[in-house]
């Protein structure tokens, strides 16, 4: 569980949108891959004002002391929080609360925190439905949660690698205000190379559902705010599937939407040509014998996945 440059800048971005204050609970202790000098440099790049008078304590972990990496408490206090707590299964990393999040959190933790930060922790906890319930119970109304979770090429890092639709669909159905939903590509050296940060909505990555992402490492960043109406136990169905049940019924609308998304940056004439040609191509396609049709379908997906991710999702930042 660690926070590198890209995530620190995303946190600064969110704190600029709505300032951080009060109490934050981190799920597990967080390793911070930044020195005080790094932090001040990145704050200047983000035009963010760090909180003054904070003791920039240095991590006592092996290797971290030499690089003068700061502690998670120093980071979150410098971003604006007054109180920084952490919860974990054991006190191995000296968390402030020892509790197994597979089980109900005690009542004295209900409605206690202004912010919950899940920085690569939920994938290590087996009972996800209970985990989401506990996050809800511990957050105040108006409190925010940020998930930084693995999506692709994190094999055996934890129990799970997540599809971004999990977070979007869960919080949408449970009536949370969705602030940001990002799909992030980064290298194996997350502090050395910039992160490509894309805006995500359910259905926009359907083309990658059966392979197609490159060898990069992919993360999910999801940010939501608890409202008076927020719940944790609504029946969650995959949103893109629900839309298909209601509107597609085998008509090929999902394919049409793929063409719409991919061609959105094309010149108007070319885009209209592609969209108008689709029904004619579809009619011809269904006259082809089934076995040959399936081969054509595979070629179609093979073509789509060669198109860079930025044509499927909007690139909003490079941190």
Buried (B, 14 or more C-beta within 10 A) or exposed (E): BBBBBBBBBBBBBBBEEEEBBBBBBBBBBBBBBBBBEBBBEBBEEBEBEBBEEBEBBBBEEEEBEEEBBBBBBBBBBBBBBEBBBBBBBEEEBEBBBEBBBEEEBEEEBBEBBBBBBBBBBBBBBEBBEBBBBBBBBBBBEEBBBBBBBBBBBBEEEBEBBBBBBBBBBBBBBBEBBBBBBBBBBBEEEBBEBBBBBBBBBBBBBBBBEEEBBEEBBBBBBBBBBBEEEBEBEBEBEBBBBEBBEEEBEEEBBBBBBBBBBBBEEEEEEEBEEBEEEBEEEEEEBEEEEEEEEEEEEEEBBEEBBEBEBEBBBBBEBEB
